[in-house]
């Protein structure tokens, strides 16, 4: 089976960070459920657990993009 990949519209690094965080929030069930590894397929990641992580990841990725002037 081929690996899945996410395709992003042309845009800035900030646009891509924003889209990645959106995908993380909205598509995690699909991503986990369609993973080739059965152990991963059975994982549940709840919104209340994910949200603070997503917020922090978005802040850090944006900070890094700014630092690298991307």
N, C-alpha and C positions, 0 to 999 in steps of 0.2 A: 504494500500500500504506500502511496506517495504521501509525503509530509504535507500538511496543510500550511498555507501561508496567507497572511493578511496583506491586502494590497491597499495602499493609501493613495488618495488623489494627490496630484502635484500640490505642493504647498511648502510652507516654512517648517522648520524643525518644531516650532511652537504648535503649529497646526497638527503635526504628526503626534506630538506628545498628547495634545488634547484628544485626538482621535483614539490613541492607544488606551488612554485612561477610560474613555467612554466604552471602548470595546471590552476592557477588563470588567467594568461594572455591568454591562448589559449582555455579554456573550459568554461569561465564564461557565455557565451550565452546559452550553453547547460544546465549548472547548474541552471541558472535562469529560463529558459524555461520549465524545467521539474520539478521544485519545486511544491509541493502540494498546496501551497498558491497562489491563482490567482493574488494577489497584487504583489508578488515577480515575478511571471511569466512575468508580464508586465514591469518590470524594465529594463532600458538600462544603462549599465555602459560603457562609452566610453574609448578607449585606452588612450587618452590624460589625462583623469581624473585618471585612474587606475595606469598608469605607475609610477608616483612619489610615490604613496602609495606602490606599489609592490617593488620598489627599497628600500624604507625605511624599509618595513617589512623584506625583505631578510637580510638587514644589521643588524637589531635588533635581528632576530632569530639566525643568525650566531654568533653575539656577545654573546647572551645568551648561545648558545651551547658551545662556547669557555670558557665562564665564569664557566659553570658547568662541563667542561672537558668531553663533550660528543662526 
